[in-house]
Amino acid sequence: MHFLTEERRYSRRKAGKLVRIRDIAPDESNPIRILGIVVDADTDTFLVQDIFDDSVDDAEKIWVMCETPLDLGKKYLLIGNIVQESLEESEGLKMNATVAYDIGSLNLSLYRSAVELESKIIESVHK
């Protein structure tokens, strides 16, 4: 028996690269991932402070637009793209998050160790 099927091809989305907010380039065109805590909110825009940064006191913040409501004080893994609202430097960068995972129970030091180990493995494979 032969079934007629329509073959569909979907282009794979690029994986979001884990970055610290301070390292985000204004011309970043690929999706990114950030780990952050919501410190302020305004309707569907949320101010998120980096929790993956080594220096928590000096950690950068970024405004994130997200359709999913984010709770103040909760930690999230956010995946999305960088957008720039205007050309003025004062406006700065914003992130348009398409995915928001609650990571309140994440062991951050263990996660950081795993990320460092992954980068060492990738580096040794490419030598």
C-alpha positions in Angstrom: 0.0 0.0 0.0 1.4 3.4 -1.0 0.3 6.6 0.7 0.7 9.9 -0.9 2.3 12.3 1.5 3.4 15.8 1.2 7.0 16.2 2.2 7.5 19.3 4.3 10.8 20.8 5.0 11.2 23.0 8.0 14.2 25.2 8.5 15.8 24.5 11.9 16.0 27.5 14.2 19.5 28.3 15.4 20.0 27.3 19.0 20.2 30.2 21.4 23.7 30.8 22.7 24.0 31.4 26.5 25.4 34.8 27.1 25.8 37.3 29.9 23.8 40.5 29.4 27.0 42.6 29.5 28.3 40.6 26.5 25.4 41.1 24.2 26.4 42.9 21.0 23.9 45.5 19.6 24.1 43.8 16.2 23.4 40.3 17.5 21.2 38.6 15.0 21.1 35.0 16.3 18.9 33.9 19.2 20.4 34.1 22.7 19.7 32.7 26.1 20.0 34.6 29.4 19.5 33.6 33.0 17.9 36.4 35.0 15.7 37.5 37.8 12.8 39.9 37.2 13.5 43.1 39.2 10.8 45.4 37.6 7.7 45.0 35.4 5.6 47.2 33.2 2.6 45.6 31.4 4.3 43.1 28.9 7.9 44.4 29.4 10.1 43.2 32.3 13.4 44.4 33.6 15.7 41.4 34.1 19.0 41.3 35.9 21.6 38.8 34.9 22.2 36.0 37.5 24.7 34.1 35.4 27.2 37.0 35.7 30.1 36.3 38.1 29.7 39.7 39.8 26.1 39.8 41.0 26.4 43.3 42.4 27.6 44.7 39.0 25.3 42.5 36.9 23.7 44.2 33.9 20.0 44.5 33.3 17.9 44.4 30.1 14.3 45.1 29.3 12.6 42.0 28.0 9.3 41.9 26.0 7.5 38.7 26.6 3.9 37.5 25.9 4.1 35.2 28.9 3.6 37.1 32.2 6.8 37.0 34.3 6.6 37.2 38.1 8.6 39.8 40.0 11.5 38.2 41.9 11.4 34.9 40.0 14.3 33.5 38.1 13.9 32.6 34.4 15.8 31.2 31.5 14.8 33.4 28.6 15.4 32.6 24.9 14.9 35.2 22.2 16.3 37.9 19.9 17.8 41.3 20.6 16.0 44.3 19.2 16.9 47.9 19.4 13.9 50.3 19.9 15.6 53.4 18.6 19.0 54.5 17.4 19.5 56.7 20.4 22.1 55.3 22.8 19.8 56.1 25.8 17.1 53.6 24.7 19.6 50.7 24.7 18.8 47.1 23.7 15.7 45.1 24.4 15.1 41.4 24.2 12.1 39.9 22.5 11.7 36.6 24.5 9.9 33.8 22.7 10.5 31.2 25.5 10.5 31.8 29.3 11.3 28.9 31.7 11.0 29.3 35.4 14.3 28.2 36.9 13.6 28.9 40.6 14.8 25.4 41.6 18.0 25.4 39.4 21.2 24.9 41.2 23.1 27.8 39.6 26.6 26.8 40.7 26.1 23.2 39.4 24.7 24.6 36.1 27.7 27.0 35.8 30.1 24.0 36.4 28.3 22.0 33.7 28.5 24.9 31.2 32.2 25.3 31.9 32.8 21.5 31.5 30.8 21.5 28.2 33.0 24.4 26.8 36.2 22.5 27.8 35.0 19.4 26.1 34.1 21.3 22.9 37.4 23.0 23.0 39.3 19.7 23.4 37.4 18.1 20.5 38.2 20.9 18.1 41.9 20.8 18.8 
